[in-house]
C-alpha cells in the first residue's frame, strides 16, 4: 500500500513538473478588460443594428415581409450576408488547424466557386426567382407532389437544427479552453443576441447585422494576419517554412477516393458541396429571393463567392503563420491543448495578447461568424415551418396579417430549441463529427431532388421519392460506418510531421507514437471514402435512381409541364434538338406563351388552399385532351379522401 502511495505521489510530482514545463513552453496570455470591452461592444452593436433596421420603416405585416425583407434588399447586404452565413466559426478555427496538421491541399476548396457561382446564377436560382417562392421546397410540390416537398423540408429542418447547435458549441469550447471564457457564457451570449434581433427584425435585421458582423470578421482576421506576418518574419519566411516541411501541397493527383484531401476530392467533391450550399440550401436561396431582380441576385452570388475566396485564403495563410510560430514546439504534443481547433486561439493569446484589444477583436470575429450562422438558420427554419409544414403539409390557412407575428414566435422558438440542444451536443462526444457530416448527407440528396426536377423533365414523383430515400440511406450508412471506424481506431488520419525539438523546457512528457499507416485497410472501402464525396454520392444516387425508377414506372411527359419549372438553359437546349429526337423525347415543339401565366395562377390558387386535380402533378397539367382537371377547395379535397 505504501509503495502504491509513493508511486502515485511520484506520478503526481512528474505531472506537476511537466505541466510547469509546458507553461514555460507556452506561457499563458491574458484576456484583459480591453478584450472583454471589444467583445461586448460587438454584441451590443449587433443587437442594436438588428433591432433598428428590422423594426424601422414599413411594418412587417406578412410572412413574406418578415422572411424576405419585402424582396427589396440591396445587392451589397445580400452578398455580404451570403458570405457570412457560409463562414462559420468552425471554419475560422478549423482551416488554420487543417494547414497546420495536413498542409495546404484543402486551399483548393476555393476553386469550386468558379463552377458553382455560374451554376447557381444561371441554372438553379432563376427557377426559384421566377416562381416568387418563399421556401425553395415549394418547388418540389409544383414539379412533383406534396410528399417530395415534405421530405426535403423535413431533412433540411433536422439538418439545420442539429448543425446550428454544433456550429456554436464547438468553437465556444475551443475558445474556453484557451481564453478561459466559460463555454456556457459564450454560448448564452451568442443565442441571446441572435434571438433578439432575428426574431424581432426578420430577414432585414439579419442582413443588416450581417453587414456589420462582416466588417468585424474582416478586421479580426486581417489583424491576426498582419501582426502574425510581422512576428514570424514576413510572408516569404512563413511560405519557405511550409515548403521545407512539405505543407505546401496543391496537386495531389491520387485518384483514390479514400484519400482524405486530394486534388479530385477537394475540387470535384468540393464543387458538389458548395453546390448544395448555393443551389439547394434554403438559407442561401431565401437571401437570393430577397432582391427584386435576377440580375441583382447574380451579382450578389458572384460578390459573395469573391468574398469567400478572400476570407478562406487569409484563413489558410494564417494557418501557415501558426505553424511558423509552433514549428519547433508543437502545443499538441506538449499537451498544452488537446484539439487542433485550439491552435489559432492559443497563438493569438500567446503571441498577440501584449496588444490590448487584439485578442478581444479575434474572439469578436469568431462570435460574429457564429451569429451569422445562427441568424440565417433561424430565418430559414421559420420559412420552412410556415410554408412547408403549416400551410403545406398541415393545410392550414394563414391570414396574411398573422404571418409576421407567427414568424417572430417561430424564430424565437427555434432559437430556444437550438440553445437547448447545445447541452445535448456537449454530451455527444464523437457524434459531433456525424452532425457536421450531416450537411453533405442531406445537402447532396436535396441537390439531387432539385436537379431531377429542373434538368430532367421526364422524372416523376415516384422517381424522386425513391431516389431521395436511397441517397439518404446509402450516405447515412457510409457516414455512420466511417465515424464508428474512426472512434474504434480502425481509421486514422495521417498528419504532417511536427516537432518539440525546440521545447527546451519539456520534462518527462511522453509523446504518443503516430499510428502506422494502413490500419484502415481492414475497414470497408466505402467507410474510408473522403467526407468531401458525401454530397456527390448523395446527389448522383438521387438522380440516377430517380431516372431509373421514372423510366420503369412511366416517365413524365415534358409537354405536360410548365416551362417555368425547367431550368432555362436546359429548356433552350431541348428545343434546339432535331425535331425527330424531340418527338422521341416527348419534348413539345415550342414553349407555350401562356405557360408562365398559367403556372402563376395555379400557384396563387394553391397558396389559398385551392388545388387542381389531375395527373401525377395535376397543378401543372396543360394538355386538356389528356387530362381533365377540376378546381376544388381544400374542404372538398378532404371530403374526397385525398
Number of C-alpha atoms within 10 A of each C-alpha: 6 7 8 9 10 11 12 12 12 12 12 12 12 15 15 12 17 20 19 16 20 21 15 14 20 21 15 16 18 17 20 15 12 16 21 18 14 19 22 15 12 21 21 12 16 25 20 17 20 29 23 16 18 27 17 11 8 9 11 22 15 20 27 21 21 30 29 25 23 20 22 14 21 15 22 17 21 29 27 25 28 29 26 27 22 21 23 24 24 21 19 24 23 21 25 29 25 21 28 30 19 21 26 24 20 22 22 23 22 21 15 21 24 13 15 23 24 14 15 23 22 15 19 24 25 24 22 24 21 15 19 16 19 27 25 31 28 25 22 25 18 24 28 27 21 19 16 23 25 20 17 25 25 15 17 23 18 13 20 27 20 20 24 25 26 23 24 29 25 20 27 25 20 25 24 17 18 23 22 12 16 13 19 15 11 18 21 13 15 21 20 15 19 27 24 19 29 31 30 23 27 32 31 31 27 32 32 25 30 32 22 19 28 23 13 21 26 16 17 21 19 17 17 23 20 13 17 25 21 12 14 16 12 14 17 11 14 22 16 15 18 22 13 9 13 14 22 19 18 16 12 13 11 13 11 12 19 18 18 18 25 25 21 21 29 26 23 18 25 27 25 30 27 25 25 28 22 27 26 28 22 27 26 25 25 26 29 31 31 27 23 17 16 19 13 19 26 21 17 27 29 19 19 23 23 17 20 20 19 13 20 20 17 20 25 23 22 27 27 29 33 26 28 22 17 20 21 14 22 24 25 18 16 24 15 21 17 14 13 18 23 25 27 27 22 25 23 23 22 18 18 20 19 15 12 16 20 23 33 26 25 27 25 25 25 28 27 29 27 29 31 28 26 29 30 29 26 29 29 28 25 27 26 25 20 22 24 26 17 14 18 21 15 11 15 15 13 18 10 12 12 12 19 23 17 17 27 23 14 20 27 21 16 20 28 14 14 22 22 12 17 22 13 12 19 15 10 13 9 13 16 19 14 19 22 17 23 25 21 29 32 29 31 32 33 29 29 29 30 24 22 27 23 25 19 19 27 21 27 26 25 22 27 32 23 19 29 28 17 18 30 23 13 15 27 20 13 20 25 17 17 24 21 16 18 18 12 10 13 17 22 18 15 13 13 12 14 18 15 19 11 13 19 11 17 21 16 12 16 11 11 7 6 11 12 9 11 11 13 18 11 9 16 13 13 15 21 24 19 20 24 26 26 29 32 28 21 31 32 20 23 30 27 17 20 29 23 17 20 21 15 11 13 14 19 21 16 18 20 21 24 23 22 21 25 24 22 18 13 15 21 13 9 19 16 11 14 9 14 9 11 15 12 8 16 17 21 17 14 11 16 14 9 11 17 17 13 17 22 15 12 19 21 13 17 18 15 17 19 19 22 20 18 16 15 15 20 21 29 24 23 20 12 9 6 11 14 14 17 11 15 15 14 18 10 13 16 10 8 8 6 7
